[in-house]
Amino acid sequence: MTEEFLPVGKLPIELLGSLLSNLATADDSVVVGPGLGRDAAVIDIDGTSLVLKNDPITFVSQEAGVYLVNVNANDLACLGAVPRWMLVTALLPEHGSTPALVEELFDQLTATCATLGISLIGGHTEITAGVPRPLLVGTLIGTAGPAGLLHPGQAQRGDRLLLARPAGIEGTALLALERPEELSSALGDEFIARAQALLRDPGISVVAIARTLMESGAVTALHDPTEGGVATGVREIAAASGLGAVMNRDLVPIREETRLVAEHFGIDPLGMLSSGTLLAAIQPGRLDAVLQHCHDNDIDAVVIGKLTTPSSGFQLIEQHRSIELPTFQTDEVTRALAAN
């Protein structure tokens, strides 16, 4: 019998959970280790907490350096950490790699690191056989922020799920950058310019938003929804605390650019790459104060659901009915790119 191949995208959550459960360590310096829904690791070195993250950018050909720095920095911020030092491995294609390409990638990396106060301290660069586009892998190290670290697993049943910024910002910008001719023909050059500009305005960084939310003292969990979008992010923020969740589709804000791009490619905005969007679990008794704090700091934030008991599973409310929250093992943006 032929073994079935795994699809492109994240590992199935059951398989990943099984693998991670076997990675328990007896090293007392490991404060936060591997686990479902955990954005980064924490180790204690002589009383100093170091927060570490490793993430790649594999299917972006435009602005890859911008994506790499922000994706890693976002995950550190979700633990309440300040990103400080970064190492990058750049695997470049044997066909098409020029000095100009390498210089452009380095410019993107250094400029984006500078905006976040990150020092680019090393890594590895090579021309690699069989690579179709530049593949970047980042390792980012940070330290605890002013409000301390937010350890995974602290969310509670009944906590409200707050979404800061609309879903799908990253995916919208990426598709506009990767498929400009197709989208321009369908939606116009002005539309393409607006969609591409989302990469930097509002941008895909949530570092400042996470810091602002941490100031409220009412956050029990933060999560940066990347692959699989907001729907997968809801599953992951709940799984980190061993909980279920319910989300209302009608409450999830979607930009017009995202809606039109999703309609064009026939994909679901809830499953689109969503860096630039931040999920937060908030103590229900302090929700109004957090929403006011967001308003005072010009952060668009809305409640889209809540955390529930594990036995409740993962539910999506849409059109006044409850269904299973969809899973997006392959991100919708990846699916759109593979089909064109």
Phi, psi and omega in degrees: 000131182281130179286136182287135179282149176282144179283166176297140178124195180295152174297148173308138188299327179292317179294315180298316179300320179294318180295316182292328181294341180268005183258018179301140182237148177268004181286113184293344180283347178277108182273316175233115180255199184288152178174158179299135177076008179266129187274335184200171178252157178230131174235150179255120178243101178052045176089356177255127179273122174253131180253129188234140181219143177224124182208146180254166165238116192242337185235022177253129177257342179248133175060033183300324180295323178296314179298315186300310183297314184292319180299316179290318181295323179300317182292325174296317181299331180290349172257009180082016184264159174257119179292135187234311189228139183226140170241142184230131168257124180244114176257115188252145183293146180290338178249119175102355178279121180238162174305324180296320178298313181297318179297321179295317178298316179295322177297317179298315181296311184292320181293317181291320176301319182298322181294336183254005180072028182261138174265123176276108194252358179158194181146216183204139179225134178205158170271125191239128178294141175083002180268125185278338183205168177301127176249121182246136176234126182246141170242121184241137181238137179220178178234167182299141178277182183301327182269007182084181182271147177254101185283141178298156175090009183264351180294152184235155174305134180095344176302139179275144178265114181259135176245118177263123184074153182294158178286152169080013181302310182298312182298323179296311180296319183296314180294325178292328178282324185272335182231052185295320182295315181298313182287326178296320179296324183273326190235350175102154182295322181297321179297315180302316180299318179296315183294317179296325182293343180298337179303328182244342178214103013281351179091170183251011176270137174241014183301312181292322179295316179299319179297319180294317179294323179298330179298334183290335181073008183246006182272128177258342178198147174230146179209136179263106182283110181252253180299134182087357171068198184295324180299314178292323178300321178296316177300318185288321180292328177286316183299327180298336179248011178067038184238170169260183182202154172230136181228142179257115182302321185294342181269350182280117181289136179230126177291154178300321179299319179293317180300315182291319177296316179297318178296319181298316183269356180068042182238166183262122179303333180291343180251012181270143173319131189226031170302142188102345175252145181230130174264136178223138171264126188238136174301127187300326182289347182242014184298314182300320180294322179292318178297321178293321178297320177297315180300317181295336181253019176058038176253121176283115182219139179221156175274127181245357180171199180206165176271143186231185179290154179303324182292343180283343180071210183235116187240146175241127175266122175211138181051044174063025175222158182253127177229172177294132176300124184297150175252143181232077181299321171256121181304145182298328178292317176300318180296320180294319180292323181290335184272356185235000000 
